[in-house]
């Protein structure tokens, strides 16, 4: 974490936990998942640990006592259904995205298993869709993050060098994908991951939220 200023031509951004707050969606998805296996919603620490493990393909054993396949199937379906009404922009996000778009091309990469038009519709609802030059979901790659595939696709599309690119996101998968692609990485504490968890991946910088990126972009 030695960099103090960046001058990127392209900025790759995560969605959930970076631009929008998905915690209500996580809670509702967990509620429906546990209901499907006949259990009550557990404490919030467990609820928020579930999406962290799922995006890293780690087992839910110890968190979910019941049919894991039924739980995961119900959880994922519920999450993708409720995100449309349960997510909201983080504070100052519209202004942040607007200013970032004046400094570099913006590409959104999300692990959501939905068509990119679904995400674009959500971004348009929040008034920020017009600022993104590219939106890629898990449907647009053979391997989602932490694979760097989506980043490489963006680099090719925008005809930029890896040294001129940066990824900012709240997940360890964002950092892993960025490092695998050879671009600058910025971890954000606005999502589910703690500082120590992000620091283990050795990003170039860790910030409290995306709005703070404006202070380090030239």
Secondary structure, 3 states (H helix, E strand, C coil): CCCCCECCCEEEECCECCCEECHHHHHHHHHHHHHHCCCCCCCHHHHHHHHHHHHCCCCCCCCCCCCHHHHHHHHHHHHHHHHHHHCEECCCHHHHHHHHHHHCEEEEECCCCCCHHHHHHHHHHCCCHHHCCEEECHHHCCCCCCCCHHHHHHHHHHCCCHHHEEEEECCHHHHHHHHHHCCEEEEECCCCCCHHHHHCCCCCEEECCHHHHHHCEC
